[in-house]
């Protein structure tokens, strides 16, 4: 599982994420202080979404992409401390998720 946090994402970053999320999600709906990006197998991402949403007040969305290894990515949106709390919870549970 790969994990990154972007604090104060740029307009271009938010635009790119909004485009990859699709489903009519606008930039304003995901504008936020921070975004956590987590990539892995679908089973890991479903579990990571559950852990993140239970750990903090965040919004988790699936990011569309093309990956030959069937890895997917989720984006965790919220204020910086909430995203950090969600990511910490995912890292803590990572061994159980694999």
ABEGO torsion letter per residue (X at the ends): XBBBBBBGBBAAAAAAAAAAAEGGBBAAAABBABBBBBBEBAAAAAAAAAAAAAABBBBBBBBBBBBAAGBBBBBBBEBAAAAAAAAAAAAAAAAAAX
